[in-house]
Amino acid sequence: MRSDGTMVEFNPFMAGTDDDPYPTYAWLRDEDPVYHSERHGFYAVSRFADVEAVSRDWQRFSNAQGIDIDQTGDLFGPNFITSDPPDHRLTRRLLQHRFSPRAISDAIEPLVRDQVNELVAKVAGNNAVDVGRELAWPLPFSIACHLLGFPSEDREFLWDASQRFEERQVGRSVAPEVAERAAAELRLYVAEQAAGRRRNPGHDLVSLLVSAEIDGKPLSELEIVGNTFALFNAGTQTTACLLTNALVLLGSHPEQLAWLTRNPDRVPDAVEEFLRFEAPVQHFTRTTTEEVSMHGIRIPHGSKVVLLYGAANRDPREWIDPERLDLSREPRRHVAFGEGIHFCLGAPIARLEGRIALEALLPHLRNYRLTDPPTRLRSHQLRGYVSVPAALA
Ligand code: HEM
């Protein structure tokens, strides 16, 4: 309740139409840190310390009943992101070495450089170009296709199906039919890829999953499809949101762009500030395994608890002047990649894509400006854009 007596409602089902959720987040952090939505039946935590504590407490806050408020993950099939230890630990261990710093610098960095050079050459000097569609989206899709061994000519289909998969409607708490159809197409595609890799294995993650054994048992067909779909989804849309947010923020904060152009060595820190300021994943959800009490509020066993990364990353208890984008800020830990045992496996790849793309783009951004309003992705939990019309000349 506000001081003037009006109610504040946090509604996660705005499907990318809420241009400024931050005043609501500020109210939640200050006035209602364990918010209860009676209408939608969830709790939400918004302070940095609470989001961090809940993320670390996997025993009482489980991933196994799904991490999406709209049950997006149910459409993947069984996967290790929506699992708890010991299953989670075993599958994560299986994949982890492919995401090590060594594996990334040897196998992924050269590829990111090649892709970035190709994409930047297409947009540089152009005075009417959609830097979202021409750069920010194709880059993570190319890298994910490479990691999973998907043929690069399938990129257009995968991108289109992913956008349909993410499509949500304002006020509807479950995925619409268009998203369910896209999920079915993607599951079928992934199953065909897995069948191909059984006959003809390569060095990609799908080949790893089809040949893997956990506790002496191979993964089931459903687990192979679920894990592949989850890896693909986790790595693509999120990173495209990071890149589109950065491109929109640079266009709307010319003084920050000018500072970064004078300090290109600070691009890695700027990537962290973009992630802090506009968390690409605004929230994920947990389910309580027992009754829990926080800030004097009793959360019953089996409740959904939303972790508001986007609110936590602007908590003034943690940052000075958090509502200001400041690319010169000394970076410190934020929760854009989560925290605890589910901390983002692909964070080093997302950071690499952000850093290399911005380093390559910066010299071409001297006259950069947004030419038309960017178009938001209509997702319940991702925050970013599908289209960013701009001029670089
Ligand atoms: C800016 C881009 C990205 C953001 C903001 C992001 C965000 C997140 C967040 C918040 C989580 C925590 C999930 C939880 O606690 O339940 C997570 C987990 C995960 N992310 Fe990312 N992610 C990004 C890029 C990537 C990329 C590029 C990949 C793979 C190539 C990836 C793969 C994963 C996986 C596999 C997990 C699950 C880890 C586990 O459950 O142990 N992510 N990500």
Boltz pocket constraint, residues with backbone or C-beta under 6 A from the ligand:
constraints:
  - pocket:
      binder: B
      contacts: [[A, 55], [A, 63], [A, 67], [A, 80], [A, 81], [A, 82], [A, 88], [A, 92], [A, 147], [A, 230], [A, 231], [A, 234], [A, 235], [A, 236], [A, 238], [A, 239], [A, 242], [A, 279], [A, 280], [A, 281], [A, 284], [A, 285], [A, 335], [A, 336], [A, 337], [A, 338], [A, 339], [A, 341], [A, 342], [A, 343], [A, 344], [A, 345], [A, 346], [A, 347], [A, 349], [A, 350]]
      max_distance: 6.0
